[in-house]
Amino acid sequence: MTQSSESLLLEKDSFFQRKRRFKDRFARHAIAGGGLAVIGAILLIFLYLLYEIAPLFQSASIEKTDSYPIVGDGQSLHIAVEEQGELFLRVNDAGLAEFRRVESGQLSKTIPLLDSSETISSFASASNESRVFALGLSNGTVKVLKHDYRSVYRGDDREIVPEIKFPLGDSARVLTDSANPIQALAVRDGDAQATIAGMDSNDTLHLMVIEKEQNFLSEEWEFNEQLFTLADVGSAVRKLIVSEDQRYLFVLSHADDLKVYDISKVRQGGIDSLAGQYSLSPGHTVNDIRFLLGGISLLVHDSSGVLTQWFWQSFDGQRRLEKVRTFAGEQGNATILTEQRRKGIAIINHSGLLQLAYTTSSRVAFEDTIDFAGAVRQAAISPRANLLLIEDGQQTIHLWAVDNEHPETSFGALWDEVWYESYPEPEYVWQSSASNNDFEPKYSFSPLAFGTLKAAFYSMMLAAPLAICGAIYTAFFMAPALRRKIKPLVELMEALPTVILGFLAGLWLAPFVEKHLPAIFAMLVFLPPAIVLVAFGWSKLPIRIRESMPDGFHAAVLIPVVLVLSYLCIAASQPMELLFFDGDARAWLTNDLGVSFDQRNALVVGVAMGFAVIPTIFSIAEDAIFSVPKHLSNGSLALGATPWQTLLRVIMPTASPGIFSAMMIGLGRAVGETMIVLMATGNTPIMDANIFEGMRTLAANIAVEVPEAEVDSTHYRVLFLAAFVLFMFTFIVNTIAELVRQRLRERYGSL
Amino acid sequence: MDHSETQDTSLYRSQDQTVATWFRSGEPWIWVTGAAVAVSVIAVVGLLLILAVRGLGHFWPSDIVQFDYVDARSGTQTVVAGQLADSEQVSLEQLSSSGLALDPSLGDIRRRDLIKTGNRDLTGADFRWFLYERMSTIEKPEGLMVLERREWGNFYGYLLAVKEAGVTVTEQPPMVFSEPVWEEFRSRLQRALDLNETIQDIEKNDTRALNYRLEQLRLDERALELNENLDSQLRQRESARIAEARAEIAVKYDVLQETLNDLHTQIGRDSFTAITVTGQEVELTFAKVVHALLPNQMSVLEKVLAWFAKLAEFLSEEPREANTEGGVYPAIFGTVLMVLLMSIMVTPFGVVAAVYLREYAKQGVVTRTIRIAVNNLAGVPSIVYGVFGLGFFVYGVGEQVDHLFFEAALPAPTFGTPGLLWASLTLAILTVPVVIVATEEGLARIPRSVREGSLALGATKAETLWRVVLPMASPAMMTGVILAVARAAGEVAPLMLVGVVKLAPALPLDGNFPFLHLDQKFMHLGFHIYDVGFQSPNVEAARPLVYATALLLVVVIAVLNFSAVNIRNHLREKYKALEH
C-alpha cells in the first residue's frame, strides 16, 4: 500500500472523506428505500385485491338519521320513496297523496285523489318499482294511479316535482254496478294490458282486464275493458295479488289458504280456473305475502318468523308453486319489503328486529333490533335501497340510512348449487348480466373453476408426459451438441406470446381437428407403439448402420419417423372416416355416441395450452435432472446398470422433487392462462368434462367481463375476487414448487 | 461439458438380444423419451413454418384464374375469376349432407377450392368455395387485373376505359389487353396516389394539430371558468387571448380546408371503367384504388418486387377496412413505445430492488421469503396484473389525477381511463420480478474475491457497488430487461384492460406539445392479432394478415430472446475466466 492511500484512510475528517462517507450512507438508504418500495409495490397487488373484495363479505350497516311525527289527519295507507331519496309519498285514508321531504317530513305538495263524495275502502299497490297503486272506493269503483317525479333545474339547483298520473285514464273504473264497497283489491299495469281484481262487500270477486293500445297518430291511449266475476272464492278474503305477468290471481283467505286462479281461464268462462290451492304455513298465521322483484317469486312471512320463497315449478306439465328457500327470524307480526333493483328483502318484525336478506345468496346481511314505537304502520325502502323509512303506530316517521352494497354474494352463492328463480333445481350457474332490469345475477364460481381445472387438466395431460420425457432425454441421453441446439429452441417456445398460440388454436387447429378427428386419435394411438417398433427395428439393423448414429441422436433419427407417421395418419384420416364413421366423424360422435361437439373445444385448448406449458415444465425438469451430481450416475453405470436402470433407480428418485415442482409451476401457468382459452374455446360457462366441449375459465371470464362491469358494483368486486382466487392459487402452487426446489438444491449441495 | 453425461449405450447393443432382454434394458423407453423431444421440436418448427408460409404467402401476387362453373345446387353456369386461397378434400358424405346432389360415380372424396373472388360491392362475399369437378375451361387471361381498393376489398376484372372529367381518354374492348391503355391507367393511378398522400399528410398533421390546439383552448376556457379566485382583469385578458387564438386557428382552418377541397377536386378528376368476368360494368375513381396489378403477365422477378412492396406496405402503413387490410404500423409503433416506456420504468426499480436484496438486506428468513415471493410473482397470471392495473391505476390513481390536474376536461376522463401510461406501468409491475431475478442472479455470480478486493483497497460499499459490482452485473441486468421486454411485447390479456384499443385515431407520439401523450390509448400487435382474428366482421379476408402479424411478433420476440441468451452466455464466459 502506498503512503498516500494510507494517509487517506487515516485522515478521516477531510472533506473528501466526509463526502465519501455521505455518499456511502446515502446509497445505503436510497437503495434500501427504493428496494423496499419496489417490494412494497408488489405487495400492494395483494393488498389492493383484498381491499377491493373486502366489501363483498362485510355485513350491511344501518344508521338512524332522524324521526319526526306527521302532523295531520288520516292514517297512512302507503308510503313510497322516490329515486333520489329526497321526497316520499304518503297516501292517507282521507284520499290525499302527500309528498313530503324525506329529511324533515315537511309537506312539499298535496294532491287530492278523490272527489268529495268518495271514500276509500281498500288500497293496493301493484309493485314498488312500477309506482302504480289503486284505491278501491266504497261505491264499487277503483281508481288506478301512479306517482311520478320530474327533475326541474333552476340554474344548478335541481328540484324534484312530484305528480300523480292516471295510467288507465282519469276516470274511475267501475268494478261492480251494485255499488258495494271494494274490500280487497289488487292491480297490475303492463305495457299492453292491465288487470284489476276486487272483492266487494257481497263477497263477489270481480276481475277487470283492460287491454291498452296507443293510437300511433294521436299517441293517446285507448282502453278496452272486460269484466268477469269469480264465483265460489269463499268469503274471508284477506289479500288479493295479480301476478306480474297477469296470468294468475292469488287469493289469500283469513284461514291462510292461498287459491291461485288462472286469469286466462277466467276470461274463457271460468271453467277449471282454479290452478292451485296451497296451505302456505300450516300451524302459523301468515303475516304478509308479496312478490319479489321480477314477479317470479312469492314471499310469505308467517307468525313463526319464517320467511319462505316460492316459485312456479313444472311437474309433468303441471305448474305448481314450490317452496325453495326459507329464512328464519323472530316470532310475531312482521312487515316485509322488497328492494326495487335487486332481489333483496327487508323483514321488519313489529317487535323491532330488522333483517336485511337476499334471496339468491340466502344471506342475511343485517340483523339487529331497531327502535320505533309500537307496530309498523307503513314502511318503505328507497329505490336505491339506501334508505329505510318506517311509520310507526304513533304516526311518527323513522329514518335509517342503509349501507347494504353487496348482499348478492356469500360463500354458498359462489361455490354451492343455488336454486335460482325459474330453475327446476339448484344449479351451478355463472350469468352475470342480462338485458332486463329485474334479472337475478348468478355468480357461481363453480363452473368457472371447473372450466379452469378442465383446461388445465387436458393441457397437463398432453404437456406433462411430453415435457418430462423430453427433459429426461435431453438431460440424460442427448448428445451435448444437440442439447445446445434444443435448449434455445425450447426457450423460444417459452417466449412465444400466448396470443399467437391462441390464434393458431382457434383459427387453424380447431378447424383442422374438426376435419381430421380420426387422425388426431390415430396419432395418439399409433405413435407410441410405432416408435417402439422403429426402435426395435433399429436394434436389428446391422451394427455398421447403428454405429453411424452418434450417441444421443435418437431424437434426430425420430424426427423424420414422427413426421412420416403423422402425415400417414392425416392422409388416412378421410378413408378412416369413410370406413368407420360414415364419412363424417363429427356427425357420428353427435348422432351415434350422443357426445356434443364444439369446434373450439377442450381438446384444442389442451393442445394449445399444452404447447404453452411444455417449455415451462421442460426447462425446470431438465435443470433438475441435469443437476443430479454426475458421480451418482457414473457409479451406477460402473456397477453395470444400464443407462435406463440408472435413470429409473438413481437419477429419478433424486430429481423427482424437481420434476414435481416443474409440474406445479406448469399447472400454475395453465390455470392462469387467458388468451389461449379466450380464443380457442367458445367461453360458455358449462360444467361438463366432455373433451369435445368448451369451457370458460376464471381468467378468460375476467378478461371478458371486467371492462364492462360497473366500477365498485358487486359484479366488479366478484371479478376481483376471481382474480384474487387465481392469484392465491398460483402463488401457493408456485411457493410449494419453489420450496421443494430449494430443498432439492440443498440436497444436491450436500451430495 | 464433458461427454460422460451422455451414456454410451453401444455397450449393450452388440449383445445378441431377445425381445424380452431388449425391453428389460430400457432401450425402447429411451427411444420413447427421444420421441417426446422429436414431437416438441416438430411442433415448434411446424408452428413457425405455418406462420411463415401463411403470413408471408399473403403478400405474393398469385395468378388470377378464370373458369366456367356450374353451380351444384341451381345448375346455372357462371364465369368466375379470382385468386386461389385454399384447397381441401371433402368427403361426399359431408357434401351430400349439406344438400348438394353430386354424381356418386366420381369417387368418395372431392376437391373443393376456396377462391378469393373479391368484388364484395357487387356479390356480397369476398371468398367462395367451388367444387373442382364442376370447373371447366380454366385459364389465366393476361388482361385480367386485380385492384386493391380503399373500400370493398379487391376488384377482379378487365379494364375498359380511362376517363378524365367524364370524357374517355383511351379505351379497349373487354378481355383484350393493350399496353398503352394500361400505361395510361398506371400513370393516372400514380398521380392519384401522390395526391392522396398529400391529402393524408394535411389531414393527419395540419388538421389534427389545429384540432388539438382548439381542444386545448376549450380546456383553457373551462379551466378559467372553474378558477373562481382569479381577478377579473386577468380573467378578461385570458379570455381575450383565447378568443384571439381561436380566430387565428379559424383562419388557418379555412385555408387548409380550401387546399383540401382543391386537392379533392383534383383527385376526383380521373376515373375509369372496368368490367367483371360476369359482364358487370363499373365506374371507379382513381382515388379509391391503392394497387393495380396484372399478376398473370408478371414475371417471377416482378412478383418478387411486388411481394417486397406489399411487405413494406404492411410494415409501414395504417390499417384499412376495420383492420382487415393495409398495414400494422400503428400497432408496431404502439408496441414499441409501450415497451420502451415500460423498460424505462422497470430497469431502475428492478435493479435497485435486486441490489437491495442481494447487497444490503440482511440475508435471513425475511429476505429469503421476499425472494421466494418475488420469484413467484413472475408466475402469477398476467390477467391478475391487468385487473390490478384497471382497478388501482385507472379507476384509483387515474381518477384522482384527473380531479387534481385535469378538472377542466371532466367529465371526460384524461387519466381516469385506460391509456399508454397505465399500460406501461402495469406491465412494469408484471415484469419487475423478471428483472429482479435476473439481476440478482448476476450479482450472485460475481465472485466474493472481486468485492473483497475493492473493499480492501479502501473503497466504500457504495463505491464498490458503483464501480465494480454493477458494471460486472450489467450484462445480467440487460438479460433481465430484454426478457422483460420480450414478455411485455407478447402480453395481451392485461393490456386489454388497461389501454389497448383496436383502432387508435392517432399515434401517441406526435408534433403537438407535449409530444408524448401518455393518456392516449394505443394499438398493440398482440391485441391486433386477437381483435382481427376474432372480433373482425370479415375473418376470412383478415386471416392472412393475422398470420403475418403473428409472424412479425414472433420475429420481434425471437430476436429479443436470442439476444438475451447470447448476452447471458457471454456473461457466463466472462466470469468463468474471473473465477480462476
Interface residues (C-beta under 8 A of the other chain):
Chain A: S5 L8 L9 R20 R21 K23 D24 F26 A27 R28 A30 I31 A32 G34 G35 L36 A37 V38 I39 A41 I42 L44 I45 Y48 L49 E52 P465 L466 A467 I468 C469 G470 I472 Y473 T474 A475 F476 F477 M478 A479 P480 I486 P488 L489 V490 E491 L492 M493 A495 L496 P497 T498 V499 I500 G502 F503 L504 G506 L507 W508 K515 L527 P528 I531 V532 V534 A535 F536 W538 S539 I543 R546 E547 D551 G552 H554 A555 A556 V557 L558 I559 V561 V562 L563 S566 Q574 E577 L578 D582 G583 D584 A587 F611 I614 F618 F626 K630 S633 N634 L637 T642 P643 W644 Q645 T646 L647 L648 I665 G668 R669 V671 G672 E673 T674 M675 L678 M679 A699 I702 A703 V706 P707 V711 L719 F720 A723 L726 F727 T730 F731 V733 N734 T735 E738 L739 Q742
Chain B: M1 H3 S4 E5 T6 Q7 D8 T9 S10 Y12 R13 S14 Q17 V19 W22 S25 G26 E27 P28 W29 I30 W31 V32 T33 G34 A35 A36 V37 A38 V39 S40 V41 I42 A43 V44 L47 I50 L51 E88 Q89 S91 L92 E93 Q94 S97 D108 I109 P348 F349 G350 V352 A353 A354 V355 Y356 L357 E359 Y360 A361 I370 I372 A373 V374 N375 N376 L377 G379 V380 P381 S382 I383 V384 Y385 G386 V387 F388 L390 G391 F392 Y395 I429 V432 P433 I436 L457 G458 T460 K461 A462 E463 L465 W466 A486 R487 A489 G490 E491 V492 A493 M496 L497 G526 F527 I529 Y530 G533 F534 V539 R543 V546 A550 L553 V554 I557 A558 L560 N561 F562 V565
